[in-house]
Amino acid sequence: MVIATGVLLLGLTCTVWGLVGVRRDPRRLRPSVAILAGALVTVIGLAAVVSASGLLPRTLTVALVVIGGVVAVAYPVLTVLLVLNGVTMIRRERPTPAHLLSLTLGLGMTALPVLSLIAIHLRDTRSPAVAVLGWLVLVVGSVLGYLAFAFGAFLLGTFLYRRIGRRLPARYIVVLGAGLRGRQVSPLLARRLDRAAAEFRRQGGAGTIVPSGGRGDDEERTEASAMADYLRSEHGVPAAQIVPEDRARTTRENLTFSRALFTAPDARAIVVTSGYHVLRAAVLTRELRMRARVVGCRTVGYYLPSAYLREFAAVLWANRVMNVILASAFTALTVSVITLWR
């Protein structure tokens, strides 16, 4: 009972620490990881307390039935939705690797249970190939478990960031580029500019808007020039209050090159982007020590799965060494526990 209570208190402490960390600075990923991990440890501790109190059989049965039912329904539903979303992305967007992420994940989730069923069906076969298949399924499942947890923490961090923070007047409003269609802004980029214009009006027309974006290899002009034209023609923003930044090719460059145009490096800024991109942009503003608040605009629903997966992949890659270490440790622990339990 003492150990079970200790685990429960550890989970609650970790959760509270994460919540305090988010409140202090929501531009970090670590607090959301702590909150999610703390919640999971709290559930484990609560289950341990119930077990130690002698109420395990009925409680455990109900819990297993509920969890099993949720997984049994959610996994295939999510798989189908990801595949359908991937098909929609192919039909409505250019078939780039980033736009195919939801389809790729959906097909991968389809393959895992199939391989698991094959391994279970052939488990009595004394074939090295079958043994390797079983271990492969276990390792892949463990890695997917780690990625699912990390993705959950990323989504939680995005959710919390968008709902925490005060609206303060800013000297600059930086709009991150998002690609053109011909010589015109794309619908996604137009929504960012609409949100920037709304922030500009909310401040009574004070401040300077910095549309940021260079010229891509497949674009006829710089994104910044197209964005400036849109702000002038569609929202009537005076040309004198628009300072285009036309060199950036990445989010980090958007922020770095835009700040170089500020009259003071520590000037307060609002950074406008799409909702799915808010947390990664906020993390970068913290790394660059910018006094900035990132706000997001609405994105069409079919675009979100691949967009969030792309953002998550970018965050993983930015912290790739740490994630490889943590994923390896989690996989080794999972394999060891299952092997000993068997």
C-alpha positions in Angstrom: 0.0 0.0 0.0 2.9 2.4 0.8 4.5 1.8 -2.7 1.1 2.2 -4.4 0.5 5.5 -2.6 4.0 6.7 -3.4 3.4 6.0 -7.1 0.1 7.9 -7.0 1.7 10.9 -5.3 4.5 10.9 -7.8 2.0 11.0 -10.6 0.1 13.9 -9.0 3.3 15.8 -8.3 4.5 15.4 -11.9 1.2 16.6 -13.2 1.1 19.7 -11.0 4.7 20.5 -11.8 3.8 20.3 -15.5 0.8 22.6 -15.1 2.9 25.2 -13.2 5.5 25.0 -15.9 3.0 25.6 -18.6 1.6 28.6 -16.7 5.1 30.1 -16.3 6.1 29.6 -19.9 3.8 27.8 -22.4 6.5 28.0 -25.1 8.1 24.8 -23.9 7.3 21.1 -24.6 8.6 19.7 -21.4 5.7 20.7 -19.2 3.1 19.0 -21.5 5.3 15.9 -21.4 5.2 16.1 -17.6 1.5 16.5 -17.5 0.8 13.6 -19.7 3.3 11.3 -18.0 2.0 12.4 -14.6 -1.5 11.5 -15.6 -0.5 8.1 -16.8 1.5 7.5 -13.6 -1.4 8.7 -11.5 -3.7 6.2 -13.2 -1.2 3.4 -12.5 -0.9 4.5 -8.9 -4.6 4.7 -8.5 -4.9 1.1 -9.9 -2.2 0.0 -7.5 -4.0 1.6 -4.5 -7.2 -0.1 -5.6 -5.3 -3.4 -5.9 -3.8 -3.1 -2.4 -7.2 -2.3 -0.9 -8.6 -5.7 -2.1 -11.0 -4.3 -4.7 -8.9 -5.4 -7.6 -10.9 -8.2 -9.2 -14.0 -6.3 -10.0 -12.2 -3.0 -10.7 -9.6 -4.6 -12.9 -12.2 -6.4 -14.9 -14.2 -3.3 -15.5 -11.1 -1.3 -16.4 -9.8 -3.9 -18.8 -13.1 -4.2 -20.5 -13.4 -0.4 -20.9 -9.8 0.0 -22.1 -10.0 -3.0 -24.4 -13.3 -1.7 -25.9 -11.9 1.8 -26.5 -8.8 0.4 -28.2 -10.7 -2.1 -30.2 -13.0 0.6 -31.6 -10.5 3.5 -31.8 -7.7 1.8 -33.5 -9.6 0.6 -36.7 -11.6 3.8 -36.8 -8.5 6.0 -36.6 -6.8 3.8 -39.2 -9.7 4.2 -41.7 -9.9 7.9 -41.1 -6.2 8.4 -41.7 -6.4 6.5 -45.0 -9.4 8.4 -46.1 -7.8 11.7 -45.2 -4.7 10.7 -47.2 -6.9 10.0 -50.2 -8.6 13.4 -49.7 -5.2 15.1 -49.5 -4.1 13.5 -52.8 -7.3 14.7 -54.5 -7.2 18.3 -53.1 -3.5 19.1 -52.6 -0.2 18.4 -54.4 1.0 14.8 -53.6 4.1 15.9 -51.7 5.7 13.8 -49.0 4.3 16.1 -46.3 0.8 15.8 -47.7 1.0 11.9 -47.7 1.9 11.6 -44.0 -1.7 10.6 -42.9 -2.0 8.0 -45.7 1.4 6.6 -44.8 0.6 6.3 -41.1 -2.8 4.8 -41.9 -1.3 2.1 -44.0 1.4 1.4 -41.4 -1.3 1.0 -38.7 -3.1 -1.4 -41.0 0.1 -3.5 -41.4 0.9 -3.8 -37.7 -2.2 -5.9 -36.6 -1.8 -8.0 -39.7 1.8 -8.9 -38.8 0.7 -9.5 -35.2 -2.0 -11.9 -36.3 0.5 -13.8 -38.5 3.0 -14.0 -35.6 0.3 -15.3 -33.2 -1.0 -17.8 -35.7 2.6 -19.2 -36.3 3.8 -18.9 -32.7 4.1 -22.7 -32.3 6.3 -22.9 -35.4 9.9 -23.4 -34.6 11.1 -21.2 -37.4 13.7 -18.5 -37.0 11.8 -16.3 -39.4 8.7 -16.5 -37.2 10.7 -15.7 -34.1 12.2 -12.7 -35.8 8.7 -11.6 -36.9 7.5 -11.8 -33.4 10.3 -9.7 -32.1 9.9 -7.2 -34.9 6.2 -6.8 -34.1 7.1 -6.2 -30.4 9.8 -3.6 -31.2 7.7 -1.8 -33.8 4.8 -1.7 -31.4 7.0 -0.3 -28.6 8.3 2.4 -30.9 4.8 3.3 -32.0 3.8 3.4 -28.3 6.5 6.0 -27.6 5.6 8.0 -30.7 1.9 7.9 -29.7 2.8 9.3 -26.2 5.1 12.0 -27.7 2.4 13.0 -30.2 -0.1 13.2 -27.4 2.2 15.5 -25.5 2.7 17.6 -28.6 -1.1 18.0 -29.1 -1.6 18.8 -25.5 1.1 21.4 -25.6 -0.5 23.0 -28.7 -3.9 23.0 -27.0 -2.6 24.6 -23.8 -0.5 27.2 -25.6 -3.4 28.4 -27.7 -5.5 29.0 -24.5 -2.9 30.5 -22.2 -1.4 33.9 -22.3 -2.5 37.5 -22.3 -3.2 39.7 -25.3 -0.7 42.6 -25.2 -0.2 45.4 -27.7 2.7 44.7 -30.0 4.9 46.9 -32.2 5.1 44.3 -34.9 2.9 41.7 -36.4 4.9 39.0 -38.2 3.0 36.8 -40.7 4.7 33.5 -41.6 4.6 32.5 -45.2 2.9 29.4 -46.5 3.3 29.1 -50.3 1.6 30.7 -53.3 -0.7 29.6 -56.0 0.7 31.2 -59.1 1.2 34.8 -58.2 -1.5 34.9 -55.6 -1.6 33.8 -52.0 -3.0 30.4 -51.3 -6.2 30.0 -49.2 -4.2 28.8 -46.2 -1.9 31.9 -46.4 -4.9 34.2 -47.0 -6.3 33.0 -43.6 -3.1 33.9 -41.9 -3.2 37.4 -43.5 -6.8 37.8 -42.5 -5.9 37.0 -38.9 -3.0 39.4 -39.0 -5.3 42.2 -40.3 -7.7 41.4 -37.5 -4.9 41.8 -35.0 -3.9 45.0 -36.7 -7.4 46.4 -36.4 -7.7 45.3 -32.8 -4.7 47.5 -32.0 -6.4 50.4 -33.6 -4.3 50.3 -36.8 -1.1 50.8 -34.8 2.1 49.0 -35.4 3.8 47.4 -38.4 3.0 44.2 -40.3 5.9 42.1 -41.5 4.8 39.6 -44.1 7.7 37.1 -44.2 8.5 34.6 -47.0 11.0 34.2 -49.7 10.6 32.8 -53.2 10.3 29.0 -53.5 11.8 27.0 -56.4 8.3 26.6 -57.9 7.0 30.2 -57.2 6.9 33.1 -59.6 7.5 35.8 -57.0 8.4 36.1 -53.3 5.7 35.2 -50.8 6.3 38.5 -49.0 5.4 40.6 -52.0 2.2 38.7 -52.7 1.3 38.9 -49.0 1.9 42.7 -49.0 -0.4 43.1 -52.0 -3.1 41.1 -50.3 -2.9 43.2 -47.2 -3.2 46.4 -49.1 -5.9 45.3 -51.6 -8.1 43.1 -49.3 -7.7 44.9 -45.9 -6.6 48.4 -46.8 -3.5 48.3 -44.7 -1.4 51.4 -45.5 1.8 50.6 -47.5 3.8 52.6 -45.0 2.9 50.1 -42.3 3.9 47.0 -44.2 7.6 46.0 -44.2 8.1 42.8 -46.3 10.8 40.3 -45.4 11.5 38.4 -48.6 14.5 36.1 -47.9 13.2 33.4 -45.4 12.7 29.8 -46.5 12.1 28.2 -43.0 10.2 29.2 -39.9 13.4 29.9 -38.1 14.5 32.2 -40.9 11.0 33.8 -40.9 11.5 34.8 -37.3 15.2 35.7 -37.5 15.1 37.8 -40.6 11.9 39.5 -39.5 13.4 40.6 -36.2 16.3 42.0 -38.1 13.8 44.5 -39.5 12.6 45.6 -36.1 13.8 49.0 -34.8 14.8 47.2 -31.6 15.5 43.5 -31.3 13.5 43.2 -28.1 10.4 44.9 -29.5 7.2 43.1 -28.6 5.7 41.1 -31.5 2.7 39.0 -32.5 3.5 36.1 -34.8 0.7 34.9 -36.9 0.6 31.4 -38.4 -1.8 28.5 -38.7 -3.3 26.8 -35.6 -1.4 23.6 -36.1 1.9 25.5 -36.4 1.6 27.6 -33.3 3.5 25.5 -30.8 6.6 24.9 -32.9 6.7 28.6 -33.9 6.4 29.5 -30.2 9.2 27.2 -29.2 11.4 28.9 -31.8 10.5 32.3 -30.5 11.7 31.2 -27.1 14.9 29.8 -28.5 15.6 33.1 -30.3 14.7 35.0 -27.1 12.0 37.0 -28.9 9.3 38.9 -26.9 6.6 37.3 -29.0 3.1 35.8 -28.7 2.2 33.4 -31.5 -1.5 33.3 -32.6 -3.1 30.8 -34.9 -5.8 31.0 -37.6 -8.3 28.4 -38.6 -7.4 25.6 -41.0 -9.7 23.5 -43.1 -10.4 20.2 -41.4 -9.1 17.8 -44.0 -5.7 19.5 -43.9 -5.2 19.1 -40.2 -4.1 15.4 -39.8 -1.2 15.7 -42.2 -0.3 19.2 -41.0 -0.1 18.1 -37.3 1.9 15.0 -38.3 4.3 17.2 -40.2 4.7 19.6 -37.3 5.3 16.7 -35.0 7.9 15.2 -37.3 9.7 18.5 -37.4 9.7 18.7 -33.6 11.0 15.1 -33.4 13.8 15.9 -35.9 14.8 19.0 -34.0 15.3 16.9 -30.9 16.3 13.7 -32.7 19.2 12.6 -30.4 17.1 12.9 -27.3 14.1 11.1 -29.0 16.3 8.2 -30.3 17.7 7.7 -26.7 14.2 7.8 -25.1 12.6 5.6 -27.7 15.4 3.1 -27.4 15.1 3.1 -23.6 11.3 2.7 -23.7 11.6 -0.1 -26.3 14.2 -2.0 -24.2 12.1 -1.6 -21.1 8.9 -2.8 -22.8 10.6 -5.8 -24.4 12.3 -6.7 -21.1 9.0 -6.5 -19.1 7.1 -8.6 -21.7 9.9 -11.2 -21.9 10.0 -11.6 -18.1 6.2 -11.7 -17.8 6.0 -14.5 -20.4 
